[in-house]
Amino acid sequence: MAENLSWEDLQHADAATAKLRAAAMGLKFSKRQILAVEKAERPAWRQLLGSRDFRIICMINAVLFMTATGSRSVLMPLLAYDVYGYTPQHLGMLFGGMAVLNLVGTAPAAVAADRFGRKWTIVPAGLGLGAALGLMAAGASPELFAAGAAVFAISNAFVGPSPAAYAADVMPAHQRGLGLGLYRSAGDIGLLVGPLVLGVVADVSSVQLALHANAAAITVAVLYFGARACETKHLRRHKAKAR
């Protein structure tokens, strides 16, 4: 059959094939343009929440605030006073010491987050918080409770600046104001839910069980973050080169 085709027929066939390829590429390009336009037309908050990394770090922030207000501000004083016999003076000394450890550890935590990455600072520190809560709940003496409180303060210092820095890394620069607002709103949800939920659990069962529940929640959250979220060190390098 090819022998019966003239040179002009072959040229026409090649031209038709080229047109079909061009049309297919144009259709594909048009679909990409449509998807890009649809994405750009979505509300800014939906674009931010479309990022898995941003959603996960908001969850981490909510759990951290839940821990701060639920366990540190409610459950720990109750357990120390009712079970371990701490007096108000002892409680003041304990929480004052925790504040000092938190203050001293914040600067090294920021350096570690910049050097090793936000993710690899958040995960170990979050696991430390979970271990500290478990130690305080399971401890059999005031000394073990104080040791758990010290581990809690150090871990809290190291996790402190990293989540906000991670959130800033994964959000677009032109949406940073809205992004930080959403990030903080997630923390406010934890701030509201923590004392209420953990207080109810403590009343229904025990303070120790409520602490164990909080320890489990923060451990699962940071393990999920470690498994699913990306490290942002390369993003910061790319932004630095682009400046």
C-alpha positions, 0 to 999 in steps of 0.5 A: 500500500505504501508503494501506491502513495505518492510523495505528495500524499506522504507529505499531506499525511505528515502535515495532518499528523502534525496538526493532530499532535498540535491540537492534542497539545493545545487541548492538554495545555488548555486543560492546564490553563483551566485548572490553573485558573480554577485554582487561582479563583479559589478563596485564599483560605481554601488554597492554604488548607489545600496544603497537607503540610499546612493542615498538619502543622495546624493540627500540631499547634492545636494539640500543643495548645490543648496540652498547654492549657489542659495538662500544664494549667489544669491537670498538673496542679491538680495531680501535684496537690491532690496526689503528691501533696504539693503545697501552693508554695511548692507548686509556685517553685515547680512552675517557676523552675519550669518557666526558667527551663523554658526560657533558657531552652528557647534560644538553643531550640531556635538554633536547632530548628534552623540547623537541623530543620523544623521537622526534626526539632518538632518530632523529638520535642513532641515525643518528649512532651508525651513521655513527660506527661506519661511519667507524671501520670505514672510516677509514684513519688513527688520526685518523679513528678518533678522530673516529669515536669522538668522533661516537660519544660525542656521539651516544650522549650524545644518545640516552642518556636518550630511550629510557627516557623514551619507554618511560615515556610509552607505558606506562600509569602503573599498569603502569610498574614492569612496563613498565620491567622489560620494557624493561630486559630487552630491553636485557639481551638486547642486552647478552648477544647483542652481544659474542657475535654481533659477536665471532663475526663479527669472528673469522669475517671482520674487525672492520671487517665486524662494525662495519659490521654493527652500523652497519647494524643500528642504522641500520635500527632507528632508521629503522623507529622513525622511520617506525612509532613515534608521537611522545609529546609530545601524550601528555605534554601530555595527562597534564599537563593531567589532573593 
